[in-house]
Amino acid sequence: MTINDVATHRLGAGEVSLDRHGHLVQVTRGDGRPMLLDECTEFDRVIHGPASRFGTGLLVWHTEDDTLHGWRWHRDDPDAGSDRVDPAGASELTRTFHSPRRDLALHVTTALHDDEVRQRYEVVNRSDQPVTVTSWGITVPFRDTYLDAADSLRRAVHAHVWTGGSDSYLWAAPMDGSGPGLGVTLTEGALWCWSVEARDAQASSNLRGRLVVHATDAARHPSPDAGPMITLAPGASHALGWRIAWYDDLDHLHRTRQPLVVAEDLSATAGTALPVTVGDGVTAVASGHGRLVDQGGRTVVVADRPGEVEIRATRQADTAPGPLDESVTRLLFHPPLNDVVRRRCRWILDHHVYDGARFVPVDGRTGLQLINTGWRDWNDLREREAMPLLLQIASRTGRLATDDEDRCHAVLAAHAAFLRERVVDAAGHVADDADLGGTRLYNSPWFARFFLERHASTQAREDLELSTRIIEAYYHAGGDHFLAFGLATICRRQAARWRALGDTDRADRLVSLVVGHARTVLGFGQSLPKHEVNYEQSMVAPMVDLLAQAHELDPDAVPADEVAVRVGWLAAFAGDQPDVRLRHVPIRHWDGYWFGLRRQWGDVFPHYWSVLSSDAFLALPEGVVPDVVRIDLRRRAVAVLRSNLIAFRDDGWATCAHVRPSAVNGLAAHGDDPLANDQDWALVYALEHAELLE
């Protein structure tokens, strides 16, 4: 496919292409990697075309009489005095777009330099009455796609978005962890949220959709998080500006920025002070129960009780009224881990247990269980196994409330009997649904882990035997070509128990399964087999965990440098935005649809499977990556474990998905899904690393 009327300019070691309307068609790295959705690729054309190029966008506003207007721009007005210079020969382009009633005009100026592109978007009220803009968004269609693993690693980017006021930035990180990446840093105005378009069943889980960044989206999500509405008197204007350039890595981008507030850590147990640095001339205020105080010459944030805390910061202009810059930083002060676990376990026992032995999702609005829905991500198996597993671990480690212990033991015994009778056969094969049957490789290690934990509590050899048979059946079914979760840890623990019981042959076979699996995975190179999603963090994290542990077992079979390469793939999934829901949390953008009650696509932050990255980073032995990198990855791992505690409420209810964008496909989002479903894996993994959180 050929795109007409496009001019290409040098941009550092890469190129930028513009159409005759001044929109960016593509930004290409020196090695040919496209940073934006590619109109020449059939996979991308499902959701992208000329009307959604970088710099197109939308405006929603109302007049004094509350008449509502909406407008999407993508073609400029040739009769409006626009600069019609051939973009191939221009260093600065100006384009003007008019709303259908010509009451608003949008001037877009693009300045092209050898090493950067600068753009300024100015909306002007051309009418004779005030207007209030309630949504203003600019399309930034980064190529955040999963055609397959090889294409993602070679030709796609993770789009890390920070819309926190005048400190906002965008970071398009190549999915293989290489540099440079493409950064967009704000030079004028403020961004407060982002939305997602073209995110539906046709795109499924493999296309993130088109991202739109907003000065405000109050029209669709009326809350402070969506940004303030913008009132324009006749003749008045409001502007946004940014710089687009290559950066070696995210640290390089940050060295060009001057954020109003800097916080190294964004989460801690309530009662712990979190240090922050407030810039010169900046006024910062903590929300609600949070306070900024001086502690021995340093500024810290403290909280009287658990919960989220926002730091709102402003820097005043010397002359003009109002703040010159505004920003927000979001923190979490969580209860002690034991409190979270105890409350959640009680809520599970009170609400999630069905028929005395099964665990089902619950609508937190009504307390109603979801039963026999026909939707397998709401059934009484699969990811719901986190609930009995959490109860089993909490019981074994003494984290249950005393008056919950007896009924917990009874429920777990009934659940184990139910699994033996209806779910796991004598050979260790695991059914995908107790009533409908089917198989799913993901399920096997979860049930193997349940019976392994049960063995740790009961010391019953039959539990260890069944746990082991499940793993053996998994590998017999081709599991070494699949990346299920926690396999190396389970196999090594099983091996340790069999060795303690004197069966060294079986222990050795389990260890050999881990090493053999790792060898198979290394043989794939970048061409990982497709799973339920073509490529995703929850393929790469279990792969890194498997390889790291196999390297410990047999360094010759799994070289350290091969593990290190894949650590880069995994780290690229996450950014470091100053928001506890986002920092170090890998991108996932489909779980609200598959697991939530609202069935809503869009970015979920944090999603509980982000803890797989924590588990993988914490599994890295010395020598795989430099010590300074390993220390940093461990710090990120702990931050992700803490951030996931935000899903659990004081009464024990929990949400399976917090869909973060202000809107998805035009519908309001940015909130907790009401369904308590599969999120308890966050606590299972938190308990796995409890010593780092307590």
C-alpha positions in Angstrom: 0.0 0.0 0.0 1.3 3.5 -0.9 0.3 6.6 1.0 0.0 9.7 -1.2 0.9 13.3 -0.4 3.4 12.4 2.3 6.8 14.2 2.8 9.6 12.6 4.8 12.1 14.6 6.9 15.2 13.6 8.9 14.7 13.2 12.7 18.0 12.4 14.3 19.0 8.9 13.2 15.5 8.3 12.0 12.7 9.9 9.9 9.4 11.6 10.4 6.7 11.6 7.7 3.9 14.3 7.4 0.8 14.5 5.3 -0.4 17.6 3.6 -2.7 18.4 6.6 0.4 18.6 8.9 -0.3 15.3 10.7 2.5 12.8 11.5 2.0 9.7 9.4 4.9 7.8 10.7 8.1 8.2 12.9 10.7 5.6 12.0 13.8 4.7 14.0 17.1 4.3 12.1 16.7 0.5 12.0 13.3 0.9 10.4 11.1 0.3 13.5 7.8 2.2 13.1 6.8 4.0 16.3 3.2 4.7 15.1 0.5 2.5 13.9 1.4 1.5 10.3 -1.3 2.2 7.6 0.6 -0.1 5.3 0.2 -3.1 7.6 -3.1 -5.0 7.4 -3.0 -5.8 11.1 -2.8 -2.1 12.0 -5.4 -1.0 9.5 -8.1 -2.7 11.5 -8.1 0.3 13.8 -6.1 3.0 12.0 -6.2 5.2 8.9 -5.8 8.8 7.7 -8.5 10.1 10.1 -6.6 8.9 13.1 -3.0 10.0 12.4 -0.8 11.6 15.0 -2.2 15.1 15.6 -5.8 14.5 14.6 -8.2 14.7 17.5 -11.5 15.8 19.1 -13.2 18.7 20.8 -16.4 18.8 22.8 -17.8 22.1 24.1 -21.0 23.9 25.0 -22.2 27.4 24.8 -23.9 29.6 27.4 -27.3 28.2 26.5 -25.9 24.7 27.1 -26.0 23.7 23.4 -23.5 20.8 23.0 -21.1 20.5 20.1 -18.6 17.8 19.1 -16.0 17.9 16.4 -13.2 15.6 15.2 -10.6 17.3 13.1 -8.3 15.7 10.5 -8.5 17.8 7.4 -7.5 21.5 7.5 -9.4 24.3 5.7 -7.6 25.4 2.6 -9.6 28.7 2.5 -8.7 29.6 6.1 -5.3 31.1 5.4 -3.4 27.9 6.1 0.2 27.6 5.1 0.0 25.5 1.9 3.8 25.2 1.5 4.9 21.8 0.3 5.9 20.1 3.6 8.9 18.6 1.8 10.5 22.0 1.6 9.3 23.6 4.8 10.9 23.7 8.3 7.7 25.1 9.8 4.1 24.3 8.8 1.0 26.0 10.0 -2.4 24.4 9.5 -5.8 25.8 10.5 -8.9 23.6 11.1 -12.4 25.0 11.6 -15.3 23.5 13.4 -18.5 22.9 11.2 -20.1 26.0 12.6 -16.8 27.9 12.4 -17.2 29.0 16.0 -13.9 27.3 17.0 -10.6 27.3 15.1 -7.6 25.1 15.7 -4.2 26.3 14.7 -1.5 23.6 14.5 2.1 24.6 14.0 4.8 22.0 13.4 8.4 23.0 13.5 10.8 20.5 12.0 14.4 20.4 13.1 17.2 17.8 12.5 16.9 16.3 16.0 13.3 17.2 17.1 9.8 18.1 16.1 8.0 20.8 18.0 4.2 21.2 17.8 1.8 23.7 19.1 -2.0 23.2 19.1 -4.1 26.3 19.8 -7.9 26.3 20.0 -9.5 29.7 19.5 -13.1 30.8 20.3 -14.2 32.6 17.1 -17.8 33.0 18.3 -19.4 36.0 20.0 -20.1 34.2 23.2 -18.2 32.2 25.8 -17.7 28.5 25.2 -16.7 25.8 27.7 -14.5 23.0 26.4 -15.3 19.8 28.1 -13.1 17.5 26.1 -10.0 18.2 24.1 -7.9 15.3 23.0 -5.1 14.7 20.5 -4.5 11.3 18.9 -1.1 9.7 19.5 -1.4 6.4 17.7 1.7 4.5 18.9 2.2 1.0 17.5 1.4 -0.8 20.7 0.5 -4.1 19.0 0.9 -7.8 19.4 0.7 -9.3 15.9 3.1 -12.0 17.2 6.1 -12.1 19.4 8.7 -11.5 16.7 6.8 -8.6 15.1 6.3 -7.0 18.6 10.0 -7.3 19.5 11.2 -6.0 16.1 8.5 -3.5 15.1 6.3 -2.4 18.0 6.5 -0.2 21.1 5.1 0.0 24.6 3.3 3.4 24.9 3.9 4.6 28.5 1.6 7.5 29.1 1.8 10.1 31.9 -0.9 12.7 31.9 -0.2 14.4 35.2 -0.5 18.1 34.3 2.3 20.2 33.0 4.8 17.4 33.9 3.2 15.1 31.4 5.2 13.0 28.9 4.8 10.0 26.6 7.4 7.3 26.1 7.3 4.9 23.2 9.7 2.1 24.3 10.7 -0.5 21.8 9.4 -3.8 23.0 12.8 -5.5 22.9 14.1 -3.0 25.4 16.6 -1.5 22.9 17.2 2.2 22.4 16.5 4.8 21.3 12.9 5.3 22.1 10.6 8.1 21.1 9.7 10.7 23.8 7.0 13.4 23.8 7.6 16.0 26.5 5.1 18.8 27.2 6.4 22.4 26.6 3.1 24.3 27.1 -0.2 23.6 28.8 -1.2 20.5 30.7 -2.5 17.0 30.0 -4.7 15.3 32.6 -5.9 12.0 31.2 -6.0 9.7 28.2 -8.7 7.8 26.5 -8.7 4.8 24.1 -10.5 4.4 20.8 -11.1 1.5 18.4 -10.8 -1.0 21.2 -13.3 -3.7 20.6 -13.8 -7.4 19.9 -12.4 -7.1 16.4 -9.1 -5.9 17.8 -9.4 -8.3 20.7 -6.5 -8.5 23.1 -3.7 -7.9 20.5 -4.2 -4.3 19.7 -4.2 -1.7 22.5 -6.3 0.7 20.4 -5.6 4.3 19.5 -4.5 6.5 22.4 -5.8 10.0 22.8 -4.3 12.4 25.3 -6.5 15.1 26.8 -6.3 18.6 28.3 -9.7 17.6 29.6 -12.2 14.8 29.2 -14.8 16.0 31.6 -17.5 15.5 29.0 -17.2 11.7 29.4 -15.7 11.4 32.8 -16.7 14.4 35.0 -14.2 14.2 37.8 -11.0 16.0 38.8 -9.0 13.2 37.3 -10.3 14.1 33.9 -8.9 17.6 34.1 -10.7 21.0 34.5 -13.1 22.3 31.9 -11.7 25.1 29.8 -13.8 28.3 29.4 -12.9 30.6 26.5 -14.2 34.1 26.2 -14.8 35.4 22.7 -11.4 35.6 21.0 -9.7 33.8 23.8 -7.5 30.7 23.2 -5.9 27.7 25.0 -2.8 26.0 23.8 -0.8 22.7 24.2 2.7 22.3 23.0 5.2 19.4 23.0 8.6 18.3 21.8 9.1 15.0 20.0 12.6 13.5 20.0 14.7 10.4 20.3 16.1 9.4 23.7 18.6 6.7 24.5 16.4 5.5 27.4 13.9 6.8 29.9 16.6 8.2 32.1 17.8 10.2 29.2 14.3 11.6 28.7 13.9 12.5 32.4 17.2 14.4 32.4 15.5 16.9 30.0 12.5 17.4 32.3 12.0 19.5 35.5 9.1 17.9 37.4 7.5 19.9 40.2 7.6 17.0 42.6 9.9 13.9 42.6 9.1 10.8 44.7 11.4 7.8 44.6 8.8 5.5 46.3 5.1 5.8 45.8 3.8 3.2 48.3 4.4 2.1 51.8 2.6 0.6 54.8 0.5 3.3 56.6 2.5 5.0 59.2 5.7 5.0 57.1 6.9 8.3 55.8 7.6 8.6 52.0 10.3 11.2 51.1 9.6 13.6 48.3 11.5 16.5 46.7 9.6 19.7 45.9 11.1 21.9 43.3 12.1 25.5 43.9 9.2 28.0 43.8 6.7 25.1 44.0 3.7 24.9 46.3 2.7 21.4 47.1 -0.4 20.1 49.0 -1.3 16.6 49.9 -4.9 15.5 49.7 -7.3 14.1 52.3 -5.6 12.3 55.1 -2.1 12.9 53.7 0.3 15.6 54.9 3.6 17.1 53.8 5.9 17.6 56.8 9.5 18.5 57.4 11.3 15.6 59.0 14.9 16.3 59.9 15.4 18.7 57.0 13.7 16.6 54.3 10.1 16.7 53.1 8.1 13.6 53.6 4.5 12.6 53.1 2.7 10.9 56.0 -0.9 9.6 56.3 -3.1 9.2 59.3 -4.8 6.1 57.8 -4.5 3.8 54.8 -5.6 5.0 51.4 -4.5 6.9 48.3 -2.9 10.3 48.6 -2.5 12.9 45.9 0.2 15.6 45.9 -1.1 18.6 43.9 1.7 21.0 43.0 1.7 24.4 41.4 4.4 26.9 40.4 3.2 30.4 40.1 4.0 32.7 37.2 5.9 35.9 37.9 3.5 38.1 36.1 0.4 36.4 34.6 -2.4 35.4 37.0 -2.9 31.8 37.9 -0.3 29.0 38.1 2.3 28.6 35.4 2.6 24.9 36.0 0.5 22.2 37.7 1.1 18.6 38.4 -0.2 15.6 40.4 1.7 12.7 42.1 -0.2 9.7 43.4 0.8 7.6 46.4 -0.6 4.7 48.3 -0.4 4.0 52.1 -1.7 0.5 52.5 -2.6 -1.5 55.6 -0.2 -4.1 57.0 -0.2 -7.1 54.7 -1.6 -9.3 57.4 -4.6 -7.1 57.8 -5.3 -7.1 54.1 -5.0 -10.9 54.0 -7.1 -11.5 57.1 -10.0 -9.2 55.9 -9.9 -10.6 52.3 -10.0 -14.2 53.6 -13.0 -13.5 55.7 -14.8 -11.9 52.7 -14.0 -14.9 50.6 -15.4 -17.3 53.2 -18.5 -15.1 53.6 -19.3 -14.3 50.0 -17.3 -16.4 47.4 -17.9 -20.0 48.5 -20.6 -21.7 46.5 -22.1 -25.1 47.3 -19.6 -25.4 50.2 -16.6 -26.3 48.0 -16.4 -24.0 45.0 -15.3 -20.4 44.5 -17.1 -18.0 42.2 -17.0 -14.3 41.4 -19.2 -11.9 43.3 -20.8 -8.6 42.2 -19.6 -6.1 44.9 -22.6 -3.9 44.4 -25.2 -6.5 45.3 -23.3 -9.4 46.9 -24.7 -11.7 44.2 -22.6 -14.6 43.1 -22.1 -15.3 39.4 -23.1 -19.0 38.8 -23.4 -21.0 35.5 -22.9 -18.0 33.3 -21.3 -19.9 30.4 -18.5 -17.4 30.4 -15.4 -19.4 31.4 -13.6 -16.4 32.9 -16.4 -16.3 35.5 -16.5 -20.1 36.2 -15.6 -21.8 39.5 -12.1 -22.9 38.3 -9.4 -21.3 36.3 -8.0 -18.1 37.9 -10.5 -18.4 40.8 -8.2 -21.0 42.2 -6.4 -18.1 43.8 -9.0 -17.9 46.5 -8.6 -21.4 47.9 -4.9 -21.1 47.4 -4.8 -17.9 49.4 -6.9 -19.5 52.2 -4.6 -22.5 52.3 -1.4 -20.3 52.6 -3.0 -17.9 55.1 -4.2 -20.9 57.2 -0.7 -22.5 57.1 1.1 -19.3 58.0 -1.3 -18.2 60.8 -2.7 -15.2 59.0 -6.4 -16.1 59.4 -8.6 -14.6 62.1 -9.0 -17.1 64.9 -12.7 -17.5 64.5 -12.3 -18.2 60.7 -10.0 -21.1 61.1 -12.5 -24.0 61.5 -14.7 -23.0 58.7 -11.7 -22.4 56.5 -10.4 -25.9 57.1 -13.8 -27.3 56.3 -14.1 -25.4 53.1 -10.6 -26.3 52.0 -11.2 -30.0 52.7 -14.4 -29.9 50.7 -12.7 -28.0 47.8 -9.9 -30.6 47.7 -12.5 -33.4 47.5 -14.4 -31.5 44.8 -11.2 -31.2 42.7 -10.4 -34.9 43.1 -13.9 -35.9 42.1 -14.8 -33.4 39.4 -11.7 -31.6 38.1 -8.4 -33.5 38.3 -8.3 -37.1 37.0 -6.1 -39.9 38.2 -3.4 -39.1 35.6 -3.3 -35.5 36.6 -5.2 -33.9 33.8 -7.1 -30.8 34.8 -10.5 -29.9 33.5 -11.1 -26.3 32.4 -14.7 -26.4 33.7 -16.2 -28.8 36.2 -19.5 -28.9 34.2 -18.4 -28.2 30.7 -15.0 -29.9 30.6 -12.3 -28.9 28.2 -8.6 -28.4 28.9 -6.4 -25.3 29.3 -2.6 -25.6 30.1 -2.6 -22.4 32.2 -4.7 -24.2 34.8 -2.3 -27.0 35.6 0.3 -25.3 37.8 -2.4 -23.5 39.8 -4.0 -26.7 40.9 -0.6 -28.4 41.3 0.3 -25.5 43.6 -2.9 -25.9 45.6 -2.2 -29.6 46.3 1.4 -28.8 47.0 0.3 -26.2 49.6 -2.2 -28.6 51.0 0.7 -31.1 51.4 2.7 -28.5 53.3 -0.3 -28.2 55.7 -1.4 -31.8 55.9 1.9 -33.7 55.2 -0.3 -36.1 53.3 1.7 -37.9 50.6 -1.4 -38.2 48.4 -1.5 -34.4 48.0 2.2 -34.3 46.9 1.5 -37.2 44.6 -1.4 -35.5 42.9 0.4 -32.2 42.7 3.3 -33.9 41.0 1.1 -35.9 38.6 -0.5 -32.7 37.5 2.9 -31.2 36.5 3.9 -34.5 34.8 0.6 -34.5 32.8 1.2 -30.8 31.9 4.5 -31.6 30.3 3.2 -34.8 28.7 0.6 -32.6 27.0 3.3 -30.3 25.4 3.7 -27.9 28.3 7.3 -27.3 27.4 6.0 -25.3 24.4 3.9 -23.1 26.7 4.6 -20.5 29.3 2.3 -21.3 32.3 3.0 -19.5 35.6 5.3 -20.6 38.4 6.4 -23.9 36.9 10.0 -23.7 38.1 9.1 -22.8 41.6 6.5 -25.6 41.8 8.8 -28.2 40.3 11.7 -27.3 42.6 9.5 -27.5 45.7 8.1 -30.8 44.6 11.6 -32.1 44.0 12.8 -30.9 47.4 9.9 -32.8 49.1 10.5 -36.0 47.1 14.2 -35.8 47.9 13.3 -35.4 51.6 11.1 -38.5 51.3 13.9 -40.5 49.7 12.7 -40.6 46.1 15.7 -38.9 44.4 14.8 -40.3 41.0 11.5 -38.5 40.9 13.2 -35.4 42.3 15.8 -35.5 39.5 13.1 -35.9 36.9 11.3 -32.8 38.1 14.5 -30.8 37.9 15.2 -32.1 34.4 11.7 -30.9 33.3 12.6 -27.4 34.3 15.9 -27.4 32.5 14.5 -29.1 29.4 11.6 -26.6 29.3 14.1 -23.7 29.5 16.2 -25.2 26.6 13.0 -25.5 24.5 12.1 -21.9 25.2 15.6 -20.6 24.3 15.2 -22.4 21.0 12.2 -20.2 20.1 14.4 -17.1 20.1 12.1 -14.1 19.4 9.4 -16.4 17.8 7.6 -17.3 21.0 4.4 -19.4 20.3 1.2 -17.5 20.5 -0.8 -18.0 23.7 -4.3 -16.7 24.6 -2.8 -13.3 23.6 -0.2 -13.3 20.8 2.4 -11.6 22.9 2.1 -10.2 26.4 3.8 -9.6 29.7 2.4 -12.7 31.2 4.3 -14.7 28.6 7.6 -13.0 29.1 7.5 -12.9 32.9 7.0 -16.6 33.4 9.7 -17.2 30.7 12.2 -15.0 32.6 11.3 -16.7 35.9 11.8 -20.2 34.2 15.1 -19.2 32.6 16.5 -17.6 35.7 15.8 -20.6 37.9 17.0 -23.1 35.2 20.2 -21.0 35.0 20.7 -21.6 38.7 20.2 -25.3 38.1 22.3 -25.7 35.0 24.3 -22.5 33.9 25.7 -24.3 30.9 22.3 -25.2 29.5 20.8 -21.7 30.2 23.5 -19.0 29.7 23.3 -15.8 31.8 23.4 -13.6 28.7 20.3 -15.3 27.2 18.4 -14.6 30.4 19.6 -11.0 30.5 18.3 -10.3 27.0 14.8 -11.4 28.0 15.0 -9.4 31.2 15.1 -6.4 28.9 12.0 -7.6 27.1 10.2 -7.8 30.4 11.4 -4.5 31.8 10.2 -2.7 28.7 6.5 -3.5 29.5 6.5 -0.9 32.4 7.2 2.8 32.7 8.0 4.9 35.8 5.2 7.5 35.9 4.7 9.2 39.3 1.4 7.4 40.0 1.3 4.3 42.2 -1.1 2.6 39.7 1.4 3.0 36.9 5.0 3.1 38.1 6.8 -0.1 37.2 3.4 -1.8 36.4 3.4 -3.6 33.1 0.8 -2.7 30.5 -2.2 -4.9 30.2 -5.3 -3.7 28.3 -7.9 -6.6 28.0 -8.6 -8.0 31.5 -11.5 -5.7 32.2 -13.3 -7.3 29.3 -12.5 -10.9 30.0 -12.8 -10.9 33.7 -14.9 -7.8 34.7 -18.6 -7.4 35.0 -18.7 -4.3 32.8 -16.8 -6.2 30.0 -14.8 -3.1 29.2 -11.6 -3.1 27.2 -8.8 -0.7 28.0 -5.7 -0.3 30.1 -5.9 -1.9 33.5 -3.6 -0.4 36.1 -2.5 -2.2 38.1 -3.6 -5.6 37.0 -2.8 -8.4 39.4 -0.7 -10.4 36.9 1.8 -7.6 37.0 3.1 -9.5 40.1 4.5 -12.0 37.7 7.1 -9.4 36.8 7.9 -9.0 40.5 8.3 -12.8 40.8 10.6 -13.0 37.8 12.8 -10.0 38.9 13.1 -11.4 42.4 14.1 -14.8 41.0 17.2 -13.4 39.2 20.4 -14.8 40.7 23.5 -12.8 40.9 25.6 -12.6 37.8 22.7 -12.5 35.2 22.6 -8.7 35.1 24.9 -6.1 36.7 24.4 -5.7 40.4 23.1 -2.2 40.1 20.5 -3.4 37.6 19.5 -6.3 39.8 19.1 -4.0 42.8 16.9 -1.7 40.8 14.8 -4.6 39.4 14.2 -5.8 43.0 13.1 -2.4 44.0 10.6 -2.3 41.1 9.4 -5.7 42.1 8.5 -4.7 45.6 6.8 -1.5 44.3 4.5 -3.6 42.0 3.7 -6.0 44.9 2.7 -3.0 47.0 0.8 -1.2 44.2 -1.5 -4.2 43.7 -2.8 -3.9 47.3 -4.8 -1.0 46.1 -7.4 -3.4 44.7 -8.4 -4.6 48.2 -10.8 -2.6 50.4 -11.0 -2.4 54.2 -14.1 -4.5 54.3 -12.4 -7.3 52.3 -14.1 -6.7 49.0 -11.7 -6.4 46.0 -11.9 -5.4 42.3 -10.7 -7.6 39.5 -9.9 -4.6 37.2 -9.4 -0.9 37.5 -9.8 0.4 33.9 -7.6 3.5 33.9 -8.4 5.6 30.8 -11.0 8.4 31.1 -13.1 6.7 28.4 -12.9 3.6 26.1 -14.7 3.7 22.8 -16.5 6.8 24.0 -17.9 5.3 27.2 -16.7 6.5 30.6 -14.1 4.3 32.2 -11.5 5.2 34.9 -12.8 3.2 37.8 -13.0 -0.1 39.6 -15.0 -2.9 38.0 -17.6 -4.1 40.6 -16.7 -7.7 40.2 -14.5 -9.5 42.7 -13.1 -12.3 40.6 -9.5 -13.4 40.2 -7.5 -10.6 41.8 -6.4 -12.7 44.8 -3.3 -13.8 42.9 -1.9 -10.4 44.0 -2.1 -11.5 47.6 -0.8 -15.0 46.9 2.4 -13.5 45.4 2.6 -10.9 48.1 2.7 -13.7 50.7 5.3 -15.4 48.6 7.5 -12.4 49.2 6.0 -11.2 52.5 9.4 -10.5 54.1 9.9 -7.7 51.6 6.5 -6.0 52.4 6.3 -6.4 56.2 
